[in-house]
Amino acid sequence: MSQQKSSEVRDVYCQRFGQIAIQMGLIDVEQLIAALSEQVRDDVEGRPHRVLGTIFFEQGVLTPGQIDQILNRLFRQQEQNP
């Protein structure tokens, strides 16, 4: 990808739930990788898809309030970069 194209993508890129949670210091990279693996495993094995917030809540890693904080930040970013 050209440097210009890469810059354009970066300018409109919206961070995802896990990345925001890491930036906020609520989870670490290993926890994100484990939750993503669990999410994929559910999908591959035909179980209902679970979003990361649900997985982290079920594991006792994040509280509902922390999930709301992450989602609020995510939604604000999406509003700024439609």
The first five atom37 places (N, CA, C, CB, O) and aatype in JSON, in Angstrom:
{
  "aatype": [12, 15, 5, 5, 11, 15, 15, 6, 19, 1, 3, 19, 18, 4, 5, 1, 13, 7, 5, 9, 0, 9, 5, 12, 7, 10, 9, 3, 19, 6, 5, 10, 9, 0, 0, 10, 15, 6, 5, 19, 1, 3, 3, 19, 6, 7, 1, 14, 8, 1, 19, 10, 7, 16, 9, 13, 13, 6, 5, 7, 19, 10, 16, 14, 7, 5, 9, 3, 5, 9, 10, 2, 1, 10, 13, 1, 5, 5, 6, 5, 2, 14],
  "atom_mask": [
    [1, 1, 1, 1, 1],
    [1, 1, 1, 1, 1],
    [1, 1, 1, 1, 1],
    [1, 1, 1, 1, 1],
    [1, 1, 1, 1, 1],
    [1, 1, 1, 1, 1],
    [1, 1, 1, 1, 1],
    [1, 1, 1, 1, 1],
    [1, 1, 1, 1, 1],
    [1, 1, 1, 1, 1],
    [1, 1, 1, 1, 1],
    [1, 1, 1, 1, 1],
    [1, 1, 1, 1, 1],
    [1, 1, 1, 1, 1],
    [1, 1, 1, 1, 1],
    [1, 1, 1, 1, 1],
    [1, 1, 1, 1, 1],
    [1, 1, 1, 0, 1],
    [1, 1, 1, 1, 1],
    [1, 1, 1, 1, 1],
    [1, 1, 1, 1, 1],
    [1, 1, 1, 1, 1],
    [1, 1, 1, 1, 1],
    [1, 1, 1, 1, 1],
    [1, 1, 1, 0, 1],
    [1, 1, 1, 1, 1],
    [1, 1, 1, 1, 1],
    [1, 1, 1, 1, 1],
    [1, 1, 1, 1, 1],
    [1, 1, 1, 1, 1],
    [1, 1, 1, 1, 1],
    [1, 1, 1, 1, 1],
    [1, 1, 1, 1, 1],
    [1, 1, 1, 1, 1],
    [1, 1, 1, 1, 1],
    [1, 1, 1, 1, 1],
    [1, 1, 1, 1, 1],
    [1, 1, 1, 1, 1],
    [1, 1, 1, 1, 1],
    [1, 1, 1, 1, 1],
    [1, 1, 1, 1, 1],
    [1, 1, 1, 1, 1],
    [1, 1, 1, 1, 1],
    [1, 1, 1, 1, 1],
    [1, 1, 1, 1, 1],
    [1, 1, 1, 0, 1],
    [1, 1, 1, 1, 1],
    [1, 1, 1, 1, 1],
    [1, 1, 1, 1, 1],
    [1, 1, 1, 1, 1],
    [1, 1, 1, 1, 1],
    [1, 1, 1, 1, 1],
    [1, 1, 1, 0, 1],
    [1, 1, 1, 1, 1],
    [1, 1, 1, 1, 1],
    [1, 1, 1, 1, 1],
    [1, 1, 1, 1, 1],
    [1, 1, 1, 1, 1],
    [1, 1, 1, 1, 1],
    [1, 1, 1, 0, 1],
    [1, 1, 1, 1, 1],
    [1, 1, 1, 1, 1],
    [1, 1, 1, 1, 1],
    [1, 1, 1, 1, 1],
    [1, 1, 1, 0, 1],
    [1, 1, 1, 1, 1],
    [1, 1, 1, 1, 1],
    [1, 1, 1, 1, 1],
    [1, 1, 1, 1, 1],
    [1, 1, 1, 1, 1],
    [1, 1, 1, 1, 1],
    [1, 1, 1, 1, 1],
    [1, 1, 1, 1, 1],
    [1, 1, 1, 1, 1],
    [1, 1, 1, 1, 1],
    [1, 1, 1, 1, 1],
    [1, 1, 1, 1, 1],
    [1, 1, 1, 1, 1],
    [1, 1, 1, 1, 1],
    [1, 1, 1, 1, 1],
    [1, 1, 1, 1, 1],
    [1, 1, 1, 1, 1]
  ],
  "atom_positions": [
    [[0.85, -1.17, 0.0], [0.0, 0.0, 0.0], [0.89, 1.23, 0.0], [-0.96, 0.0, 1.22], [1.88, 1.29, 0.73]],
    [[0.54, 2.2, -0.8], [1.34, 3.42, -0.87], [1.23, 4.19, 0.44], [0.89, 4.3, -2.06], [0.29, 4.01, 1.21]],
    [[2.21, 5.04, 0.66], [2.21, 5.81, 1.91], [1.01, 6.75, 1.95], [3.52, 6.62, 2.04], [0.42, 6.95, 3.02]],
    [[0.64, 7.33, 0.81], [-0.52, 8.22, 0.77], [-1.79, 7.44, 1.09], [-0.64, 8.89, -0.62], [-2.61, 7.9, 1.89]],
    [[-1.96, 6.28, 0.48], [-3.15, 5.46, 0.73], [-3.2, 5.02, 2.19], [-3.18, 4.23, -0.21], [-4.26, 5.03, 2.81]],
    [[-2.05, 4.63, 2.74], [-1.97, 4.23, 4.13], [-2.4, 5.38, 5.04], [-0.54, 3.78, 4.47], [-3.11, 5.15, 6.03]],
    [[-1.97, 6.59, 4.73], [-2.34, 7.76, 5.51], [-3.84, 8.02, 5.43], [-1.57, 8.98, 5.03], [-4.47, 8.37, 6.43]],
    [[-4.43, 7.85, 4.24], [-5.87, 8.05, 4.08], [-6.65, 7.04, 4.91], [-6.26, 7.93, 2.6], [-7.64, 7.4, 5.55]],
    [[-6.22, 5.8, 4.9], [-6.9, 4.77, 5.68], [-6.8, 5.1, 7.16], [-6.3, 3.38, 5.4], [-7.78, 4.98, 7.89]],
    [[-5.63, 5.49, 7.61], [-5.41, 5.82, 9.01], [-6.29, 6.99, 9.44], [-3.93, 6.14, 9.27], [-6.77, 7.02, 10.57]],
    [[-6.5, 7.95, 8.55], [-7.3, 9.13, 8.89], [-8.78, 8.79, 9.12], [-7.19, 10.16, 7.78], [-9.44, 9.46, 9.91]],
    [[-9.3, 7.75, 8.46], [-10.71, 7.4, 8.61], [-10.9, 6.15, 9.46], [-11.34, 7.2, 7.26], [-12.03, 5.73, 9.7]],
    [[-9.81, 5.55, 9.92], [-9.88, 4.31, 10.68], [-10.54, 4.55, 12.04], [-8.47, 3.72, 10.87], [-10.24, 5.52, 12.72]],
    [[-11.42, 3.68, 12.41], [-12.08, 3.75, 13.7], [-11.51, 2.65, 14.59], [-13.63, 3.62, 13.56], [-11.51, 1.47, 14.21]],
    [[-11.04, 3.03, 15.75], [-10.5, 2.03, 16.65], [-11.59, 1.08, 17.12], [-9.82, 2.69, 17.85], [-12.77, 1.44, 17.17]],
    [[-11.18, -0.1, 17.44], [-12.12, -1.12, 17.85], [-12.16, -1.22, 19.37], [-11.75, -2.46, 17.24], [-11.32, -0.65, 20.07]],
    [[-13.15, -1.94, 19.87], [-13.4, -2.09, 21.3], [-12.14, -2.5, 22.06], [-14.5, -3.1, 21.54], [-11.78, -1.87, 23.06]],
    [[-11.48, -3.56, 21.6], [-10.3, -4.06, 22.31], [-9.16, -3.08, 22.35], [0.0, 0.0, 0.0], [-8.48, -2.94, 23.38]],
    [[-8.94, -2.38, 21.25], [-7.85, -1.41, 21.22], [-8.12, -0.26, 22.2], [-7.67, -0.85, 19.8], [-7.2, 0.21, 22.88]],
    [[-9.35, 0.17, 22.26], [-9.7, 1.25, 23.19], [-9.54, 0.77, 24.64], [-11.16, 1.74, 22.94], [-9.03, 1.51, 25.48]],
    [[-9.97, -0.44, 24.92], [-9.84, -0.98, 26.28], [-8.38, -1.05, 26.7], [-10.49, -2.38, 26.36], [-8.05, -0.78, 27.86]],
    [[-7.5, -1.41, 25.77], [-6.07, -1.44, 26.08], [-5.56, -0.03, 26.35], [-5.27, -2.09, 24.91], [-4.85, 0.19, 27.32]],
    [[-5.91, 0.92, 25.49], [-5.46, 2.3, 25.67], [-5.92, 2.88, 27.01], [-5.98, 3.18, 24.54], [-5.22, 3.67, 27.63]],
    [[-7.11, 2.46, 27.44], [-7.64, 2.96, 28.71], [-7.02, 2.23, 29.91], [-9.16, 2.8, 28.74], [-7.28, 2.59, 31.06]],
    [[-6.22, 1.21, 29.64], [-5.56, 0.46, 30.71], [-6.47, -0.53, 31.41], [0.0, 0.0, 0.0], [-6.19, -0.96, 32.53]],
    [[-7.58, -0.9, 30.76], [-8.54, -1.8, 31.38], [-8.22, -3.27, 31.12], [-9.93, -1.49, 30.88], [-8.59, -4.14, 31.91]],
    [[-7.54, -3.55, 30.02], [-7.11, -4.91, 29.69], [-5.7, -4.82, 29.12], [-8.09, -5.6, 28.67], [-5.21, -3.74, 28.81]],
    [[-5.05, -5.98, 28.97], [-3.75, -6.01, 28.31], [-3.86, -6.8, 27.01], [-2.67, -6.62, 29.24], [-4.9, -7.4, 26.73]],
    [[-2.81, -6.8, 26.25], [-2.81, -7.44, 24.94], [-3.14, -8.93, 25.05], [-1.44, -7.25, 24.25], [-3.9, -9.45, 24.23]],
    [[-2.58, -9.6, 26.04], [-2.83, -11.03, 26.2], [-4.31, -11.31, 26.45], [-1.99, -11.6, 27.34], [-4.86, -12.28, 25.94]],
    [[-4.95, -10.46, 27.24], [-6.38, -10.63, 27.51], [-7.19, -10.43, 26.23], [-6.85, -9.65, 28.6], [-8.16, -11.16, 25.99]],
    [[-6.81, -9.46, 25.42], [-7.51, -9.23, 24.16], [-7.35, -10.42, 23.22], [-6.99, -7.95, 23.48], [-8.32, -10.88, 22.62]],
    [[-6.14, -10.92, 23.1], [-5.89, -12.07, 22.22], [-6.71, -13.28, 22.69], [-4.38, -12.42, 22.19], [-7.29, -13.99, 21.87]],
    [[-6.75, -13.51, 23.99], [-7.51, -14.64, 24.52], [-9.01, -14.48, 24.24], [-7.27, -14.78, 26.03], [-9.68, -15.44, 23.87]],
    [[-9.52, -13.27, 24.4], [-10.95, -13.03, 24.15], [-11.27, -13.16, 22.67], [-11.37, -11.64, 24.66], [-12.31, -13.71, 22.3]],
    [[-10.4, -12.66, 21.81], [-10.6, -12.81, 20.37], [-10.58, -14.28, 19.97], [-9.53, -12.03, 19.59], [-11.38, -14.71, 19.13]],
    [[-9.68, -15.04, 20.56], [-9.61, -16.48, 20.28], [-10.9, -17.17, 20.72], [-8.4, -17.12, 21.0], [-11.42, -18.04, 20.02]],
    [[-11.4, -16.78, 21.87], [-12.65, -17.36, 22.36], [-13.81, -17.01, 21.43], [-12.94, -16.88, 23.8], [-14.68, -17.84, 21.16]],
    [[-13.82, -15.77, 20.95], [-14.86, -15.32, 20.03], [-14.84, -16.14, 18.73], [-14.69, -13.82, 19.72], [-15.88, -16.59, 18.26]],
    [[-13.66, -16.32, 18.18], [-13.51, -17.1, 16.95], [-13.9, -18.56, 17.19], [-12.07, -17.02, 16.42], [-14.58, -19.17, 16.36]],
    [[-13.47, -19.11, 18.32], [-13.8, -20.5, 18.65], [-15.31, -20.69, 18.71], [-13.15, -20.91, 19.99], [-15.84, -21.68, 18.19]],
    [[-16.01, -19.75, 19.35], [-17.47, -19.81, 19.4], [-18.05, -19.85, 17.99], [-18.05, -18.61, 20.18], [-18.91, -20.68, 17.68]],
    [[-17.58, -18.95, 17.14], [-18.09, -18.86, 15.77], [-17.83, -20.15, 15.0], [-17.46, -17.67, 15.05], [-18.72, -20.66, 14.32]],
    [[-16.62, -20.67, 15.09], [-16.24, -21.87, 14.34], [-17.02, -23.08, 14.82], [-14.73, -22.12, 14.48], [-17.39, -23.94, 14.02]],
    [[-17.28, -23.16, 16.11], [-17.97, -24.31, 16.67], [-19.49, -24.16, 16.65], [-17.52, -24.54, 18.08], [-20.2, -25.0, 17.21]],
    [[-19.99, -23.1, 16.01], [-21.42, -22.93, 15.83], [-22.17, -22.39, 17.03], [0.0, 0.0, 0.0], [-23.41, -22.43, 17.05]],
    [[-21.46, -21.9, 18.02], [-22.12, -21.29, 19.17], [-22.49, -19.85, 18.81], [-21.21, -21.33, 20.45], [-21.93, -19.28, 17.87]],
    [[-23.43, -19.25, 19.53], [-23.8, -17.87, 19.23], [-22.6, -16.93, 19.33], [-24.92, -17.41, 20.18], [-21.75, -17.08, 20.21]],
    [[-22.54, -15.96, 18.43], [-21.46, -14.97, 18.43], [-21.6, -14.08, 19.67], [-21.48, -14.12, 17.12], [-22.69, -13.61, 19.98]],
    [[-20.5, -13.86, 20.36], [-20.48, -12.95, 21.51], [-19.52, -11.8, 21.21], [-20.06, -13.7, 22.81], [-18.43, -12.01, 20.7]],
    [[-19.94, -10.59, 21.53], [-19.06, -9.45, 21.37], [-18.04, -9.45, 22.5], [-19.87, -8.12, 21.36], [-18.24, -10.09, 23.53]],
    [[-16.94, -8.73, 22.3], [-15.86, -8.74, 23.29], [-16.31, -8.25, 24.66], [-14.72, -7.9, 22.8], [-15.87, -8.78, 25.68]],
    [[-17.17, -7.24, 24.69], [-17.64, -6.75, 25.98], [-18.32, -7.85, 26.79], [0.0, 0.0, 0.0], [-18.14, -7.94, 28.0]],
    [[-19.1, -8.67, 26.12], [-19.78, -9.78, 26.79], [-18.77, -10.79, 27.3], [-20.76, -10.46, 25.83], [-18.88, -11.27, 28.43]],
    [[-17.79, -11.12, 26.49], [-16.76, -12.07, 26.9], [-16.01, -11.56, 28.12], [-15.79, -12.35, 25.75], [-15.82, -12.28, 29.1]],
    [[-15.57, -10.3, 28.07], [-14.84, -9.73, 29.2], [-15.7, -9.65, 30.46], [-14.31, -8.34, 28.85], [-15.21, -9.86, 31.56]],
    [[-16.98, -9.34, 30.29], [-17.87, -9.29, 31.44], [-18.04, -10.68, 32.06], [-19.24, -8.71, 31.03], [-17.96, -10.85, 33.27]],
    [[-18.27, -11.68, 31.2], [-18.46, -13.04, 31.69], [-17.21, -13.57, 32.39], [-18.83, -13.97, 30.54], [-17.3, -14.39, 33.3]],
    [[-16.04, -13.1, 31.97], [-14.78, -13.51, 32.6], [-14.49, -12.72, 33.88], [-13.63, -13.35, 31.61], [-13.56, -13.05, 34.61]],
    [[-15.28, -11.69, 34.14], [-15.04, -10.85, 35.3], [-13.91, -9.86, 35.1], [0.0, 0.0, 0.0], [-13.37, -9.31, 36.07]],
    [[-13.54, -9.63, 33.85], [-12.44, -8.71, 33.54], [-12.91, -7.27, 33.52], [-11.8, -9.08, 32.19], [-12.22, -6.38, 34.01]],
    [[-14.1, -7.03, 32.96], [-14.65, -5.68, 32.86], [-16.01, -5.61, 33.55], [-14.76, -5.24, 31.38], [-16.79, -6.56, 33.53]],
    [[-16.28, -4.46, 34.14], [-17.59, -4.2, 34.75], [-18.49, -3.57, 33.68], [-17.46, -3.27, 36.01], [-18.01, -3.09, 32.66]],
    [[-19.8, -3.57, 33.93], [-20.7, -2.89, 32.99], [-20.33, -1.41, 32.81], [-22.14, -3.01, 33.47], [-20.44, -0.88, 31.7]],
    [[-19.91, -0.76, 33.86], [-19.51, 0.65, 33.76], [-18.3, 0.84, 32.87], [0.0, 0.0, 0.0], [-18.24, 1.79, 32.08]],
    [[-17.33, -0.05, 32.97], [-16.14, 0.04, 32.12], [-16.5, -0.22, 30.66], [-15.07, -0.96, 32.59], [-15.99, 0.44, 29.76]],
    [[-17.39, -1.18, 30.44], [-17.83, -1.46, 29.07], [-18.52, -0.24, 28.48], [-18.77, -2.69, 29.03], [-18.3, 0.11, 27.33]],
    [[-19.36, 0.41, 29.28], [-20.03, 1.63, 28.83], [-19.02, 2.72, 28.48], [-21.0, 2.14, 29.9], [-19.19, 3.42, 27.48]],
    [[-17.97, 2.88, 29.28], [-16.94, 3.88, 29.0], [-16.27, 3.61, 27.65], [-15.88, 3.9, 30.12], [-16.06, 4.53, 26.86]],
    [[-15.95, 2.36, 27.4], [-15.3, 1.98, 26.14], [-16.24, 2.25, 24.98], [-14.88, 0.49, 26.16], [-15.85, 2.84, 23.97]],
    [[-17.5, 1.82, 25.11], [-18.47, 2.01, 24.04], [-18.73, 3.5, 23.77], [-19.79, 1.31, 24.37], [-18.86, 3.91, 22.62]],
    [[-18.79, 4.29, 24.83], [-18.98, 5.74, 24.65], [-17.84, 6.34, 23.85], [-19.1, 6.44, 26.0], [-18.07, 7.16, 22.96]],
    [[-16.62, 5.94, 24.17], [-15.47, 6.46, 23.43], [-15.53, 5.98, 21.97], [-14.15, 6.01, 24.09], [-15.25, 6.75, 21.05]],
    [[-15.88, 4.72, 21.77], [-15.99, 4.17, 20.42], [-17.05, 4.92, 19.61], [-16.33, 2.67, 20.48], [-16.8, 5.28, 18.46]],
    [[-18.21, 5.16, 20.2], [-19.28, 5.85, 19.49], [-18.91, 7.31, 19.2], [-20.57, 5.79, 20.29], [-19.24, 7.83, 18.14]],
    [[-18.24, 7.97, 20.13], [-17.79, 9.35, 19.88], [-16.84, 9.39, 18.69], [-17.1, 9.93, 21.13], [-16.93, 10.3, 17.85]],
    [[-15.94, 8.43, 18.6], [-14.99, 8.38, 17.47], [-15.72, 8.15, 16.17], [-13.94, 7.27, 17.68], [-15.37, 8.74, 15.15]],
    [[-16.74, 7.29, 16.18], [-17.49, 7.01, 14.97], [-18.28, 8.24, 14.52], [-18.44, 5.84, 15.19], [-18.42, 8.48, 13.32]],
    [[-18.78, 9.02, 15.47], [-19.5, 10.25, 15.12], [-18.56, 11.28, 14.49], [-20.18, 10.85, 16.37], [-18.96, 12.03, 13.6]],
    [[-17.31, 11.32, 14.96], [-16.34, 12.26, 14.44], [-15.82, 11.85, 13.08], [-15.18, 12.41, 15.39], [-15.41, 12.71, 12.29]],
    [[-15.84, 10.55, 12.77], [-15.34, 10.03, 11.5], [-16.4, 9.17, 10.82], [-14.06, 9.21, 11.72], [-16.25, 7.95, 10.71]],
    [[-17.49, 9.81, 10.35], [-18.57, 9.03, 9.75], [-18.15, 8.28, 8.5], [-19.72, 9.92, 9.43], [-18.97, 7.58, 7.9]]
  ]
}
